[in-house]
Amino acid sequence: MNGGGGEGGGEEMEEDGKERTGEEAKEKVVLMWGYLPGVSPQRSPLLHPAPVRLPDSSSSSSGDTWRDVCGGGCGFAMALSETGKILTWGSVDDMGQSYVTSGKHEETPEAFPLPSDIRIIEADAGWAHCAAVTDRGEVYTWGWKECVPTGKIVSDQSSAGTSERDIDQVSPRSQVSRSGENRGAAAEEATKRRKVASSSSSKHGSESSTSSDETLSAPPCLVTFNTGVRIVKVAAGGRHTLALSASDLGQVWGWGYGGEGQLGLGSRIRTVSSPHPIPCIESAFYGKDRASSMRANNRSSEGAVSKVTGTCVKAIACGGRHSAVVTDSGALLTFGWGLYGQCGQGSTDDLLSPTCVQSILGVKMRDIAAGLWHTVCTSVDGDVYSFGGNQFGQLGTGSDQAETVPKLVEASCLESKNARAVSCGARHSAMITEDGVVFCWGWNKYGQLGLGDAIDRNIPSQVQIEAYKPLNVSCGWWHTLVLAESPA
């Protein structure tokens, strides 16, 4: 449910696990605030930024350090290390988290049990499922079974080590990606085989085998795409997932629940059990008035459409039951559930296909994030726009009124500030500026704004982070994470 654009990547590493930039050593740290069960014995919210320790096996003494933050989901947090591990922490006892097979959840982060020969470079989490991208462009996903692209899962995690088992996966029937794969071969292959990769200790296995909700969760699975597809980014929503292929193609793929159109396939298909290509560019819809005007002026040619929508997708985001993408021309397209105006089309209708947000066609967008009922985006000029549900001030507009079209977020604290990246939790929002300042707003019942109290805010408020320079921000369901570095 997060946006992209942070500077989480590391540079050259020294043996002590610290970055070297010239002659200066800078150590990275993850800061966290909000509600994350299991972090404290009393399970009380963290109202101020608090550092998160790497486990001893991944500490700087072993040559590893933090690389980026990935938010997390309902009751659990995720972050990446420089060596390509995905680390999770939180609690298995809260609603939702118990359905995610995501390792041991306590105060100290633990490396998630994925195959040891892969390196994770990108990850995201929805309510109760996760997705991760490797440096080879592969995607692993796990958690709530409905969100994992499979026809059946047979898992036995009781034994130690890593195991791989084939399971059936129905392949896309309607179309293949724009990358030029052979359509005939794709059509003939009615079913593909997919590997289930699970690696766990005997202790973790025994815990999983006794779980009362094991039938609702799925272990890590390697997702099968068409031949040659290389994924660079994933976005996880309430019960659906989007994946973006390499930048030269920019094809979006989707799977999971699509009952409100959040998979952009032109129908209310309830469950898509394998990745389907979403025709964001080819089928971009402009609304009835816009489409009629284009036809009347004979401007509905492919060239005219490409000029507006671009040629490929550059950014993706999943909300609770809606989705949004940004193209290389800066156009914003939305689809899915629209009850609160979270699709930004000036109505509360659901959108079954990717649709251009007309009111900001003149503004070039760069980054996008989506929450449960709201959407936040940034322009190349550093402005922030928001729309959708606003019950807790999550739009940052100074009121609790919902917005059905994008509205510029204006606050005195943002004067002379340019947004670099945005992120959304369930009902709160966060942004980081080009100069490394973090702002949060929205629902604050669990301290997820990091402002020292539990009072909601309807305008952006600066989070006081001392002794560190923030590099990226990422929201979980009820918490917020920041990647920062120490001064030189």
Summary of the structure (lengths in Angstrom):
residues: 488
radius of gyration: 21.4
end to end distance: 32.6
largest distance: 67.5
contacts: 1932
relative contact order: 0.14
helix: 11%
strand: 40%
